[in-house]
Structure formats: structure tokens, C-alpha cells
Amino acid sequence: MNVVKTLGALWLAVFTAAALAQTQVLPDFSRLVDEQGNAVVNISTTQAARRTGAGPQVPGIEDEEVLEFFRRFIPRQQPGPGPRQPEPRSLGSGFIISADGYILTNAHVVEGAEEITVRFTDKREFKARAIGADRRTDVAVIKIEATGLPVVKFGDPTKLKVGEWVVAIGSPFGFENTVTAGIVSAKGRSLPQDASLVPFIQTDVAINPGNSGGPLFNMRGEVVGINSVIFSRTGVFMGLSFAIPIDVAVDVQKQLREKGRVARGKIGVVIQEVTRDLATSFGLDRPRGALVNAVEKGSPADSAGVEASDIILSFDGKAVEGQSDLPRIVGATRPGSRASLEVWRKGKTQKLSITVGELQEDRVAAATPPSRGKPQPAMPANRLGIVVGELSAEQKKGLGVSHGLVVTEVRPDSKADVRKGDVLLTMVHKGQHTELQSVEQFNRLLAGLDKSSVITLQVRRGESVAFVTISGLTDKG
């Protein structure tokens, strides 16, 4: 009996200690809010009322399904009939970054504003003027005339760890200085929108319309991000929210304050993700880097000797793990500066040097479809289940290529992700790149491969070029 009592007492002691330990690790955000809450403001604007459109538009997204998922934090409007009238709206939040009145927020919060009003926690209101806004990162800087204001402290988002506690302060649905908390769910997220230059911080912090432009704090009371995007089918929080890393925002605001615009680097390549099959086909140890589909003529990449089918592994000493890394790294590089480039080419690495150009905003190049002419007679289907023909001299001239084969038929059982009219430029197998010059040569290459071989084709479709990986061949054509 004494043994049972002893074991029972021991179990109770262990359970109590575990419960106390769990209670002790739960965070207390009250001190953070007391110290930093006064530096967070509510932002409202006066804009011309809109007759149409039930919801916000996200720059760069045309697909309605994607629009449904990624909504900015702007309350839906239901404008009535009649002439346009100035319409006050409580749009979002912001935070003070200097004692003399500079405030950071989202670009979409103040976009198109005729008048901007900033409201403090002590009910003071100030009229603000826009200093600048950058739609690509969704960062804006506004200014009020005041001194001695409370300011936030900046943290280092690169030191954030997945699973770490974070806190948001903002004005969801106009409820000022609302505090919500959660954890960092992921880092370096890319979203399908014009803000591909932003490696978003993903959290499960409750964010709703009105939080937009507000700060995301770490547990040291430092701002590590600006709340900007939610994943939602309804327009309200559904467990996923995304913040712009503060180091990205600080660099943007500095350029906006100094020059009124943001200068970004450009090298002039079209890229795609390196899949496992592509890595195998190119002889790369693992899926990494950004595969170059095409190089813009006369661009910095062209001058540096970058070639289509190169895989860019690093830029300016920074590793490129995925396709989305390259635009961010290049975009953050100052135009005119020299940078090193490491590429994977034909089974080995090469070092290149490049002078970075400048990305021009809102520039759309018109594409003129090439003249395809009349294809040469096609050969029987090959081991890919497709029929190809040789390009005429007229076709090569129209396409601007010196080699390639045109797809004239795709059989129903084909495993190749190509279409009729595509032009096949090169074939890659185990890191070996071969330019496709003739039907006979192409079919001979295919005939010499194992049935389980993985190959990659460089495909020209209209004005676009991409690499297509194919696993497995038929026994015969």
C-alpha cells in the first residue's frame, strides 16, 4: 500500500510540474502591446465612390479563382447608383517609423486616395500626404506633420524561426488597436501576384480587412513584417496570412523617400522551376536553381554569356534554391553594379560576371507571331508518340532559330507534353545537350535510349520557350 501511495504521489508531482511548465511557456503579450501599441495607427482615406466592382482588385492577377483566394485587406464596397461622391473609408493600418511623422503602410491602402487621415490611439487625427508607393512590393510611405512621436523598432526577419510566436496590431473592420497572435507558419513564400519580389512570411495570426499595412511583431517587440495578404474564399481570415519582411519594406521606403521611386535590377532571362525530373535530365545533384528558358537579346545576361538551358545556381554569392529566389535577389541588386553568376551548363558549373540592368516599370513588349510557313513532309511517329518535321529555311528565319523540329501530330497515347505546332529545339539526357537538326537524328537519339529513360526537350511555343521533361519511352515508334 505504501508503494502505491508513493507512486501516486510521484505521478501527481510529475503531472503538476508538467502543467506548471506548460503554463510558464505560454506567452504574455501585454508588455509588448503597452510598449508598441501607441506607434500603430489607423488609416482611412477619401476616394471617389465606384459604381461597379464588389471587391478589391489585386494587381497582377486576372484569374478569378486566384483572386478569390488571395484578397487584399480592403472591405468590400457596395456603391449605389447616382453620381460619384467622395467616400470616406477605414481602409487599414500603419506604423510610425520616425519621430517626425513618417509612416509605413501598404500601397493598396492609400492607392487612389484623395485625402489620407491618420488616427492615433489617443484619438488625435492628422492629415497625411503620400511620399511614395511601390505596387510590386505593396509598400507605401506617408507623412504627417508632427514631432516627438512614438516609433517602432525593427527586427531581423531572417532570424525568424518557423514555429516562433508573432503578434499583429491593427484595425480589423475599424476596431482600432486590436491585438492578435499566432506563430510563423513558413518563410519565403511566393504568391501568384505581382509581388513576386517579396519572400512573404506566412503566419496563422488572425488578420482581417483593416489589418492591412499593420505591423507584425516578434516577441522582443520588434517589427519583422507588414501584414499584407490573406488566403480566403470569403474575404475574411481562414487561417493563413502573409506579411512583407520588414527588411524588404525598409529598403523600399528608403528609396521612395530619397528618390521617389524604386530602382530594381534586371538581367533579362525567362526562367522556370527545376523539378526532380529536370535535375536528373540535366545531371544536377538535386532540384535547385532557376532554369533559363530564353535570354533577351542585348540584355545583361546576353552580354555576360548566359545561354538558354543554363541553370542559375547562385547570383552575387547568394544561393538560388528555387525559381522564385532569382527575381528577388536580382531585384534587390542595384542597377549598374557588377555581380557574379554561377551556372550549371552541360554537366558542370561555370562562373560568369554580369553588369546588372534596370527593370523598367509598366513596360509591355508586343510580340509578333512568327511566320510558320509550310512544314516539310512528316515522318512516322517516334518513341515519344509524336510526329515531327523539319523546318524550312523560311520557318527558321521567321522564328529566329538555326535548328529545330516542328511537331505535326501528337498521338493520343503520347507521354510528351507538347502540342501540334510546337518547335523542339534541343534534347537533354544525363546532362548532354543536343541541338535537334533533323528528324533522322532525333529518332536515332531516341532509339538509343532505354525504355525508362528521362529526357528533357526545349520547346518553343509561339514567343515562349520552356523545358518539358518526359519519363519513359514506347518500345518503338
N, C-alpha and C positions, 0 to 999 in steps of 0.2 A: 504493500500500500504506500509506503514512504517513497518507494521508487516511482510509482505512478504520480504521486503529488509533486515529486521533484521534476519529473519530465513535464508535467502540466505547467508548473511554474516557469520552467525554462522556455517552453513553447510560447507562453504568454509574454515573457520578457522579449523574446526574439520578434514576435508579432508587433509588440508595442514599439520596439526600436525601429522596425521597418516602417511602420506607419508614421512615426515621428520624422524619420529620414525623408520619406516621401513628401511630408508636409513642408519640410525645410527647403527642399529644392524647388518648390513651386515659386515662380517669380512674383515679385511685388512691383507694380509699375507706378505706384503713387508718387515716388520721389522723382522719377523721370518726367511725369506729367507736370508736377509742380515746377520743375526747373525749366522745361522746354515748352510747355503749353502756350505761354504768352507770346512766343515767337511764331506761332501758327495763326494764319489769318483766313477769313472767309472772303472770297472774291465774287462779285456779281458785276454784270455788265448791262448796258443798254444797247440793244440792237434793233434793227428794223425787223418787224414781225414777218414771218414767212407764211405764204398762203398754202404751200404744199410741203409734203415730207413729214412723216410721223416720227422720225427718229434721226439721230445723228449720223453723219456720214464719216467713214474712216478713210482718210486719204490713202490712195493706192490700192484699195480693194474694190473690185467690181462684182465679184461673185457673191450673190445674196446669201448663200449658205454660210460662207465665211464671215460675211457681215453680221449674220445672226449670232455667231459665236464670239466674235471679238468686237465689243461695243465700247466706245469711249464713255466716260462717266458724265454724260450730259443728259439731263432729264428730257424725256420725250415731250414734244410740243404738239398741241392740237390747235393750230391757228384757225380762226373763224373767217368768214367771208368779209369783204369790205376792203378799204384802202389800207396800205401798210401804215402802222403806227409804231413809234418807239416802244420797245417791250423790255421791262426790267426782268432779269433772270438771275437767280442764285446758281451760278454755274459750278463753282469748285472752290478749291483751297489753294493756299500758297504758304511760303515761309520766308522769314526775313533773313537775309544773308549779310547785311551790313547795317550798322547803327544809323546811317544816313538815309535809309529807306529803300534799298534795292531788295526786290522780292523775286524768288523763283517760283514758277508755276508751269503748267502745261501750255503748249502753243494752242491746242484746240479750245482751251478755256477762254482765251482772250481773242481768238480769231474773229475778225469782222466786227469787233466791238467799237461802238461809237463813244461810249463812256465806260470807264472802269472804276468801280468802287471797292475799296478795301476796308473791311470791318475787323476791329480788334476784339479780343475777349472782354475788354473793359468798355465796350460799346462805342468807342471812338471810331469815326469814319473818315477816310481820306479819299480824294480823287487821285487816281494814278494815271500815269502815261506809259505807253508801251515803249520800251527801249529796243526790243527786237524779239523775233521769234524764228525758230527753226523747225519746219514741219517734218523734216527727215527724222529728227530725234524727239519731236514733240516737246521741246523745251522753250520757254519764253521767259524774258526778264521784263519786269515792270518797275516803276519808281514812284514813290510818294515823297512829298516834301515834309520831312520830319527829321529829328535828331534824337540821339540817346535811346534808340530802340533796342529791345532785346533781340539777340541774334542766336541762330543755331550753331552747333559745332559740327564739322564734317568728319565722317569716319572713312575707313578704307574698305570699300565693298569687296576688294579682292581677298580680304581676310575673313569674310563671312563664311560660315560653315553651314552646310545643309543640316537642318535639324535645330539650328540656333533660334532662340526667341527673338522676335521683332515686334515693333509697335507702330501703329499708324494713328495719326491725329488728323482730323479733317472735319468736314461739314456735310456728312451724308444727308441728302434730302433737306439741306438747310439747317440741320441740327448742329450748331457750331461747337467746336472743340469736343467732338465725340472721339473716344479712345477705343480702339480695338487692337487685339493682339493675336499672334499666331507664331508659326515657325517658317523658316526658309525651306521651301519645298524643293527647289532646284536653282541652279545658276546657269547663266549663259544661254538662256532660252531665245530662240529665234521665232518670231511671229510672222504670219503671212500678210505683211503690210509694208508700207513704205519706210518703216522704221527698222529695216534690216541691219542698219548700222548699230543697233542697240542690243547688247547682250543682256536681256532682261533678267531680273531677279524674280523668280516665281515664289509666291507665298500662299498660305491659306488664311491670311489676315482678312477679316470681313471688310470688304471695300464695296461701296455703293455710289450711285450718282451723287456728286457733291464732294467726294473724297479726291477727285481728280486734281492733281497738282500738289497734293499734300505730301508731307514728309513721311518716310519710313525710317524709324529709329532702331538702332541696336540697343542692347541692354546697358551700354555705357552712356546712353543719351546722345549718341552721335547720329547725324543723318547719313544713311547709307544709300538711300534711293528716293525717287519721286514716284508716287503711285500714279499709274497712267492708264492701264488697260485691265479689263476683266474678261474672263471667259464665261459667257452666259447665253442661254437660249431665251431668257426672259427680260434681260436688261438690268437685272439685279444680281447680287452676289450668289454664286453657286459653288463656292469652294476654291476657286482659282483666281488669283490676282497677280498682276505683273507690275514691277517698278523699274524705272530707269536708274541704273547705277549712278551714284552721285558724282563719281569721277568723270563720267561722260558729260553730265549736266554742267559741271563746273567748267570744263574746257569750252563747252558751247557758250555759256554765259560770258566767259571772259572775252571770247571773240566778238560776241554780239555787242558788248559794252565798248570794246576798243575799236571795232571796225564796222559794226552794224550788220555784219554778215558772217557766215561760217565758211572758211576755206577748207576743202577736203581733197585728199589725194585720189588719184586715179591712175591706173596703169594700162587700161584698155584690153581686157580679156573677158571672154564669156566662159563661165565655169559651170561644173556640175559636181555633185557629191560622188565620192569614191565608195562604191559598195564593196562588199566582200568579193563578189564575183569579178568586179573590175580590178580589185587589188591582185587577185590571183592571176587574171589575164595579163596584167602589166608587170607581173613578177615582183610586186611590192609585198613586204613582210606582213602588213596588216592594213585594213581600211583606214586611210588617213590622207590628209592633204586636199587640194582642190584641183580637179582635172580640167585642163584648158581645152575647151571645145573649139574656140576660134580666137584669133588675135587681130585686133583692129589695125588696119594698115596705117602706118605713120604714127602709131601710138608709142608711149614709152616702152611697153612690153615688146613691140615690134623692133624698136631700136636696140633693145637690150638683148635680142636674140631668142626671146621666148617663142616656142613653137606649139601649134596645136598638137595635142596628145601628151604634152608635158604635164606632170603632176607637181604642183607647187607645194613643197613641204614646209617651207618657212619663209618669212618675209621680215627683213630688218632684224633678224635674230629672234623673232617670235615664231613659235611653232604654229603651223596651220593644221589643226586636227580634223577640221571639217570644212565643208564648203562655206558655211556662214562666217567662219573666222576671218577669211581673207578680206571681204569688204570692210569689216570693222577695223582691221589692222591698217589696211591701205588708207581708208578714210580718215584715220587719226594721224596719218603721216602728213607733214606739211608739204604742200606743192613746191617743187624745185629742189627738194632735198634728195641726197643720194641714199640708196638703200641696197642691201644685199638680198639676193634671192637664191634659194636652194630648190632645185627642181629634180624630179625623178624622170630620166629620159633613157629609154631603151635599155632598162635593166641596171642603171647606175645613176648616182647623184652627180649633179653639176652645179657649180657656183656661178651666178651671174650678178652683174651690177646694173642698177636701174636708176634713172632720174625720174622721180615721181611727177606726174602731171596734175592738173587741177580738174576736179569734177565740176562740170557746168550744170547749174540748176535748170530744171524745167526745159530741157532740150530733148526734142523728139526727132529722131532721124527717120526720114521717109525711105522706105525700102521699095525698090523697083523689082518686081519679079523678073527673073532671068528668062530669056527666050530658050525654051526647051528643044525646039526643032523637032525633027523626026528621028526616033530612035532606030538603031540598026536592028536587023533581024535577031530575035532572041534565041537562046539555046534552051535545051530541055532543063527542067527543074534540077537543082543540085541537092546536096546533102542537107541544106538548110530548108528545103521545101519552097524555094523561091526561084523565079526565072529572072535572069539578068541579061542586059545587053550592053554593048559598048557604046560610048558616047561619040557622037560625030564631032568634027572639028568646030562646027557652028555651036554645038551644045557646050563644049569646053570653053569656048570664047565667051558665051553668054553667062556661064556660071563662074568664070574666072578661075578655072582649075586646069591642071595639066594632065590629070588622070582621073579615073573613077568609072564605075559601072552603074547603069540605071536599072532599077527594079521595074520589070514589066509585068510581073504576076506574082502573087503570094498565094500559095496553095492553102486550103482550109486546115491541113494538119501541120502547117509550119510552126516552129517554135520561135522563129525570128520576129521580133517586134519592129517590123518595118512595113512600109506601105508602098503601093504602086506609085512610081514617080520619084521615090527616094533615090539619092545618089550615094553609093557606097564608095568611100574614098580610100580607107586603109583597113587592114585587118591586123589585130594584135593577138598573139598567142605566146604565153610564157615569156612575156617581156619583149618579144620580137615584133617589130612593126614592119609591115609590108604594104607598099603602095599598090593598089589594085589597078593594073594596066590593061588586062584583057580577061575575057570570060574563061578562056582556056587556063590561064594562070590561076585564076580564082578557084576554079573547080579542081585543079591539080593540088592546090594547097589544102582544100577541104578533104580531098580523097586521101591525103596522107595523115589525117588525124584519127585518133581513137574515137570510138562512139561516145565516150563520156567526156570528151574534151570541152573546155570552156574557152570561148573566143569572144573577142570584142570587135565590133565594127564601128568605124567612124562614119556617121550618116549625115548627109546634107539634105535637109528638108526645107524647101523654099530658101529663106535667108538665114535659117538657123542650122547650127551644127551640134550634134550630140553624139555621145558614145553609147552604144547598145550592146549589152552582154548577152550571150546565148549559151545555154548549158545543154549539151547533148546534141548529137547529130543523128540523122537517119542512117540506116545501113548503106543505102545508095540513093542516088537521085531518081 
